[in-house]
Amino acid sequence: TERPRTFWQWIQRYWFIHLAITSETNPWDAYTPGRLDQHLIDHYRADVASGALDRDRALELLECLWVKFNNQPAPPKVGVTLKESGTYSDFANINTGGITPEGADGVNEVSYLILDCMDEMMFIQPNSNVQISRKTPRRFLLRACEVARAGWGQPAFYSTEEIVDELLAAGKSLADARRGGASGCVETGCWGYEAYPLTGYFNLPKILEVTLHNGVDPRTGRLIGLKTGDPREFSGYDELFDAYCAQMRHFIDIKVRGSNINTQLCARLNPVPFMSIMTEDCIARGQDYNAGGARYNTTYLQGVGIGSITDALASLRINVFDERRVSMGEMLDALEANFEGERFAALRGMVTRRTPKYGNDDDYADDIMRAVFACFRDAVTGRPNMRRGEWRVDMLPTTCHIYFGEVTGASPSGRLAGEPVSDGISPERGADVNGPTAVIASCAKMDHASTGGTLLNQKFAPAAIEGERGLSNLADLVRTYFDMGGHHIQFNIIDRATLLDAREHPENHRDLIVRVAGFSEKWCNLGRELQDEIINRTEQAF
């Protein structure tokens, strides 16, 4: 065989590698080609200069690659696996834009071709994004927003500077950090240099439910946590929060021990030789990718429901301890009754209306968010894994926020039993009432650089971003959030009436695509619970 020489041959080369990797591991592995625009630009320019290629032909070749991605679904899922990731996307996340390994602007002619390809194809696969750096041209950002305005959830937007900072904080070299980006949903890594598996999801609101029942899961009546005390006897909010963090550390200890055993089994029983030869340092070390052969080896635990747990703790703090509007015993009785009955319905109305909520740039709530996040991060980050690396956190749900809501009872914030918990780092549905700039202000108070990625969903009605002014407002929102230290933001651009009609008359909306979490999916492929969760997300306006 000979080395590929043309733009077409390099695209074909990538697809062959993708097929080999996914066949060796499984068809749902989030394997990403990384910076496809930067990989292809020299071959594009050479072929155009020689007359062998023009822009239209190059776009056609990219669109053929998109067809290949779209025709490779993930394997069927059942049970909890289906609940935690209710999609058949294979999560191959193509990063476009950003910077070069030398630190220069990475946007080039192929970057715009890829945006045009996304716009024309409107496929749920590949899971495409744009990296926006401080050096990114305004024209590129506006074109990406124009594609997103079409309303099908792509591209997602990432801050290049934040990605680099996250990777540097995790011990990568500057050159390797600049080569990195987002894969899967939003998780950060150095493609070709790092093994960074996601090991599961952590239900932050459920930990509070166990804390409020002194270590018992009220769904089963079983003692599963620590006996941290009867909350009716807590002297103040700090004692409650200390008990919550103790329970969290207890369950993280269990999770890490189990996952480390699984990692050892995988290293021994599931070698991946092709993936290993494609990943730097595996050959030099003589170790498989799954056994710690990669240059960097990170293990991630995903936190879910930060908005829900923040509002729940804020309610307890202000209503039970600070203002003493209700006793802890009354609150626990209301939770057990799921706020049913005239008395508890009135209590629910009170906590819903009079509790500071995350997502409104209110420091009362946002400081609680930061404290919960710090407790979670500090309990996970730095623990040794079984591959010469460390554990870290990211904040993403896939579709697990639906399942976690199903197994979590009513919350002190007024959320009812069984309702979804918040997704990613997004606020609770309907809690964010001060507009999108207040949302990003709250979210930016989290220390994103100490994570491996965070996910923020926002929804706009098409009328809110019409015309040049609307497009400019959307671009400014993205740029502002990233200047404040945000990692990621993505959009559903669709009105509530359309979604309600699609729920009742799916036969009329077979081609409707929406953004769920770190992926887009056809509306008709989603379960009713997930459809309702998307419908009930706050519809923002400028």
HELIX and SHEET records of a PDB file:
HELIX    1   1 PHE A    7  GLU A   24  1                                  18    
HELIX    2   2 LEU A   36  SER A   50  1                                  15    
HELIX    3   3 ARG A   55  ASN A   70  1                                  16    
HELIX    4   4 GLY A   79  GLU A   84  1                                   6    
HELIX    5   5 GLU A  109  MET A  121  1                                  13    
HELIX    6   6 ARG A  138  ALA A  148  1                                  11    
HELIX    7   7 THR A  160  ALA A  169  1                                  10    
HELIX    8   8 LEU A  174  ARG A  179  1                                   6    
HELIX    9   9 LEU A  204  LEU A  212  1                                   9    
HELIX   10  10 PRO A  231  GLU A  233  5                                   3    
HELIX   11  11 TYR A  237  LEU A  269  1                                  33    
HELIX   12  12 PRO A  273  ILE A  277  1                                   5    
HELIX   13  13 CYS A  282  ARG A  285  1                                   4    
HELIX   14  14 TYR A  289  ALA A  291  5                                   3    
HELIX   15  15 ILE A  306  SER A  315  1                                  10    
HELIX   16  16 LEU A  316  ASP A  322  3                                   7    
HELIX   17  17 MET A  328  GLU A  336  1                                   9    
HELIX   18  18 GLU A  342  ARG A  354  1                                  13    
HELIX   19  19 ASP A  363  VAL A  380  1                                  18    
HELIX   20  20 CYS A  400  GLU A  406  1                                   7    
HELIX   21  21 PRO A  436  CYS A  443  1                                   8    
HELIX   22  22 HIS A  448  SER A  450  5                                   3    
HELIX   23  23 PRO A  462  ILE A  465  5                                   4    
HELIX   24  24 GLY A  467  ASP A  483  1                                  17    
HELIX   25  25 ARG A  496  GLU A  504  1                                   9    
HELIX   26  26 PRO A  506  ASN A  508  5                                   3    
HELIX   27  27 TRP A  523  ASN A  525  5                                   3    
HELIX   28  28 ARG A  528  ILE A  535  1                                   8    
SHEET    1   A 7 GLY A  34  ARG A  35  0                                        
SHEET    2   A 7 ILE A  94  GLY A  97  1                                        
SHEET    3   A 7 ASN A 129  ILE A 132  1                                        
SHEET    4   A 7 ALA A 156  SER A 159  1                                        
SHEET    5   A 7 HIS A 488  ILE A 493 -1                                        
SHEET    6   A 7 ASN A 457  PHE A 460  1                                        
SHEET    7   A 7 GLU A 539  GLN A 540  1                                        
SHEET    1   B 2 GLY A 181  SER A 183  0                                        
SHEET    2   B 2 GLU A 187  GLY A 189 -1                                        
SHEET    1   C 3 GLU A 194  ALA A 195  0                                        
SHEET    2   C 3 TYR A 296  VAL A 304  1                                        
SHEET    3   C 3 LEU A 198  ASN A 203  1                                        
SHEET    1   D 3 GLU A 194  ALA A 195  0                                        
SHEET    2   D 3 TYR A 296  VAL A 304  1                                        
SHEET    3   D 3 GLU A 390  ASP A 394  1                                        
SHEET    1   E 2 VAL A 216  ASP A 217  0                                        
SHEET    2   E 2 ARG A 222  LEU A 223 -1                                        
SHEET    1   F 2 ILE A 513  ARG A 515  0                                        
SHEET    2   F 2 SER A 520  LYS A 522 -1                                        
END                                                                             
